[in-house]
Amino acid sequence: MKRALFIVSVFLVISCVQPIYDFDEIPNLGIQTIQDAMNWVSWEINWVSDDIHYPADEYWQSPAQTYVWRSGDCEDFCILVMYLIHRDVGIDGKMCVGMCYGGLHAWVWVDGHYWEPQWGRIVDDNLEFTNPAVMLDYDEVIERSTTTHKRFTE
């Protein structure tokens, strides 16, 4: 009986624990605000196509991969900035995915605003960035970028 209770207790503790994503490769960058995170990512990360690193059509890099390589595509910019805002500012954002300027694109919704991490600024007034087809929360974005590395449609 005691063994059964112990096993059930362990199962309940494990099933209630949310995964904690901590990337030791990313040091404290002095980020204190959403704008700080956006500025750092837009200034330090270079846009490159997924096929530079991978033969896949779409590959979501982990925040650590984007930080270390200093490059990625629109989803990778979003993933890194979402991680930095979560870790350093304590706010969770959402990744927005939809059509923008005639192509599929990703940007971030955080603290009541649409942000374009590649530009480092709010884009609420730009109608190209409104009404995303999909919005993914922080936990799902981080999990996909660290386990399956797949976009939302897969």
C-alpha positions, -999 to +999 in steps of 0.1 A: +000+000+000+028+025+009+045+017-024+014+023-044+008+057-026+045+066-032+042+058-070+009+078-073+025+107-054+056+107-077+034+106-107+013+135-095+043+156-088+059+149-122+027+155-141+021+189-124+056+202-131+058+225-161+090+223-181+115+250-173+135+262-202+168+278-192+194+284-218+228+288-201+243+299-235+223+331-232+239+354-206+223+384-188+221+410-216+210+438-194+174+436-207+149+453-184+120+462-208+103+448-239+119+476-259+154+465-246+147+429-258+134+441-292+164+464-296+189+437-288+174+411-311+169+436-340+205+449-337+223+416-330+205+389-350+208+387-388+180+374-410+188+342-429+167+316-446+162+282-429+180+265-457+213+281-446+214+258-416+189+231-425+176+213-456+141+216-441+115+241-455+108+253-420+128+248-389+122+266-356+155+272-338+157+272-300+165+306-284+200+293-278+206+284-314+195+318-326+217+335-299+248+315-306+245+316-344+233+353-344+210+345-372+175+331-381+143+338-399+112+356-386+101+328-363+135+325-348+136+363-341+102+359-323+113+328-303+144+345-290+127+378-282+098+359-264+124+340-244+143+372-234+110+390-224+099+360-204+132+355-186+142+391-180+110+411-180+086+385-166+059+388-193+048+361-217+040+370-253+024+352-282+038+344-316+015+357-343+017+339-377-001+352-407+002+369-441+022+401-441+032+420-473+020+391-494+039+363-476+038+341-445+054+359-416+057+358-378+056+387-353+049+390-315+019+401-294+031+412-260+018+436-234-011+447-256+009+455-288+020+438-320+058+440-322+081+433-352+113+418-337+133+423-369+126+460-367+124+463-329+093+483-328+055+483-323+035+478-355+000+483-342-007+510-369+006+488-397-024+469-411-001+443-425+005+430-390-031+428-377-054+398-376-029+369-375-042+335-386-026+318-356-014+330-322+008+306-301+015+311-265+050+312-250+050+276-237+040+261-270+065+282-289+094+273-267+084+236-266+082+234-304+115+252-308+133+229-284+117+195-292+101+191-327+115+223-342+084+224-364+061+252-374+025+253-362+010+235-392+029+203-385 
